[in-house]
Amino acid sequence: MAIDRIKRINEMIRRGIASSLLHMGQGEGIDTTAIMIVDVSTSRDLRSATIYVSLKGTAEERDELIKWMRRRRIDFQTEIAQSLSLKYTPKLMFRSTTAIEKGDRVLDILAELDQDAGQDQDGASLPTED
């Protein structure tokens, strides 16, 4: 199976899950805005797919969100099966990732360094070029 096809399937699964989040969490009081689908990794035989999610909130809230997603795994798979025409519908596995938080931290550090570079030793601002 071509790598490009797997990439397309990963993207279609990511979009399908992201669009399903709002509908599934609506009646259950789940804050779906705290869930971000970061990446999808589908096996070459299309039997399984790992969904990497970034979750906002406290540790307890993140635990509840990932547990909710794992409980609704079959519903997500049903949505994927209806939107994709594949021989097999991949079994979905949800994994929490801190990639977004790490990226935010790097951006904060860069912003601090940039701010420090705009000041000289005495604390006076350096002129900037337009």
N, C-alpha and C positions, 0 to 999 in steps of 0.2 A: 504494500500500500504506500503510495507516495506521501512524502513528508507534508507537502502542501495540503493534501486532503485532510490529514490529521489536524493541521493548524486550522483549517476551515471548520472542521467539526468541533474543535475546542472552542473556537469563537462563537459558533452557533449555540453550543451548550451554555457558554457563559452568558450570552444574551438571553437565552430562554430562562435560565434560572433567575437572572436579574429581573426580568419582566414578571416572573411568577411570584417573586417575593412580596410584592405589594398586595396581590390578590390573596395570597395564603395567610399573610400576617394580619390582614385587615380586621377580621372578626375575632382574632385571638388576643388582641391587645399587644402585639409584638411591635417594637419600634424597628421597622425594617430600614429606616434611614441610618441605623447604626451598623448595617451590614454592607460591606463592599466586596464584590467578587473580584479578587485580584488576578487569579489565573486558573486555568483548567488544564489538566494533563490526562489525556485519554490514552489507554493502552493501545498498542498497535492492532490487537485483535478486536478492539471496540467492546470488550467485555466489562471493562471498568474504567472509571474516570475519577480522578481526585480533584476536588474543588477546593482551592485555597481562598479563604475568606479573611478579611481584616475586620475586626469588630471594635466598635467604640464602647466606652463605658468602663465601669469598675470591673474587677476580676469576676465578681459574682454575676454581673449583668452579661459579660462575655460568655461565661459558662452556660448561662441560661439560653442565650442565643444559639450557641453551637449545639446544645442539646435539642433545642426546638428544631433546628435544621436537620439534625440526624433523625429525629422522630418523623419528620415530614419527607424523608428521603424518597419514599415510594411515590408520594404526590409529585415531587419534582421529576422523578423518572417518568411518570405518566405524561407530564407536560412535555418533556423532551421527546418521548415516543410519538406524541401527536404532532409535534412541529418538525421533526426530522424523519426522513424515510430511510432508516438503516435496517440492516438485517438483524442486528442485535441492539437493544437499548442498553447502554452501559450502566452498570451498577455504580451508583454515586457514593463517594466517600468524602466527607467534609473535614478539612483540616484548617485549623486557625493558624494564621501567619502574622508576624509583626513587621512585615516588609514596609508597610505604609508608615508605621511609627518610626522605624529606623530612617526612612527617607525624610520624614519631617524633622527629625533630630539633626540630620546632616544639613538640611536647608537652614535650620536655626543657627547652627554653628557657622555656616557660611555668611549668613546675614550679620552675625556678631563680628566676624572677622572683617567684613566689608565696612561695617560701622566704625570699627576701630581704625581701619586704614584711612578713613576720612578725617581723622583727627591727628594732629601732630603731638609731639612729646609734652607740650604745655597744656594740651586739652583744647587748643583753639582749632577751629575748623580750617581745613585746607581748601583753597579755591578749587572749584570743579570746572572742567571744561564742558562747554555746551556743544 
